[in-house]
Amino acid sequence: MGYVSAVPPPRTDAAADADADAAHDPDAAHTAGAAPNADAAPDAAPDAGRRGGRRSVAAALLLGALGATVVLLASGRTWARGTAALGSDALPLTADGRAVTGLPASLAIVGLAALVAVFAVRGRSRLLVSGLLALSGLGAVLAALFAADGRQALDAEAARTTADAAAHVAGLTQTAWPHVTAAGGALILLAGLLALRFGKAWPSMGGRYERDGSPRTRTVAPVDPDRPEDLWKALDRGEDPTR
């Protein structure tokens, strides 16, 4: 059995100096105790960035798809109403959004294609596609607002219905569907702005299957000369089993 002493071991000068500094500066001891937790902050930053990237992707997909759907549906609704004189009678006329202007619906389709293409490209190409997405939404908004009158479409309908090239529409009124179309275009525009702002951090389709350009090592299966099937497999792979 070893010798056990009740006398505490002597303290070094470094330990004594550390205790003295802690006694004079309590904040130093608190800071020293909190130092191991300082590494937790850098780990939390990438997680927050990934969560923000996922939220922006989901928001852009939702806004873009919803906006294009609204534009396509609202473009098929009645945008303008009026009447044309046919003898002593007034013939009611209507014009839907595609008859007034087909631009919002076309831009909505372009926006959908751009929304999908954002995830198929990277770098500067992604920036260009994101800009196309935003411009598609902006164009749909402007086309819906500036073409909401519908007079030209109703005049053409009045001339066709009455067989009179000089016929004009009377009592022209507009519905709320052009403004609904503009709201859908605004959603596409917001999706494009999100892509421009956060698109660099978004994932890319097929990125997991792309090669980095580094050469790949080929693993050669061992060949047992006493097993004929191994010799045949080596010959099928173009290897020399006699090596």
WOWO-V895501 format. One line per field, one symbol per residue. ss: DSSP state (~ for helix, > for strand, _ for the rest). psi: psi as a letter, one per 20 degrees, with the letter a starting at -180 (. if undefined). burial: 1 if it has 9 or more other C-alpha atoms within 8 Angstrom, else 0. Layout:
ss=???
psi=???
burial=???
This chain:
ss=____________~~~~~~~~~~~~_~~~~~~~~~~~~~~~~~~~~~~~~~~~~~~~~~~~~~~~~~~~~~~~~~~__>>>>>>>>>__>>>>>>>>~~~~__~~~~~~~~~~~~~~~~~~__~~~~~~~~~~~~~~~~~~~~~~~~____~~~~~~~~~~~~_______>>>>>__~~~~~~~~~~~~~~~~~~~~~~~~~_____~~~__________________~~~~~~~~~_______
psi=prppqipqqqqrhghhhghghhhhnhhghghhhighihihghhhghghggghghghggggggggggghggghghhirphqqaqppncjropqqqprhhhgpjgggghhgghgghhhhhiirrchhhgghhhhgghggghhgghhgijigjgghhghhghhgikohjqqqqlpqqaihhhhghgghhggghghhghhgjhhiqrqpjhiiqqjiqqpqpppqqpoiiohhhgghghhijqoii.
burial=000000000000000100001100000110000000000000000000000011011011101111111111011111111111100001001111110111111011111101101111110001101111111111111111101101101110111101010011100101101111111111111111111101110101000000000000000000000000011001100000100
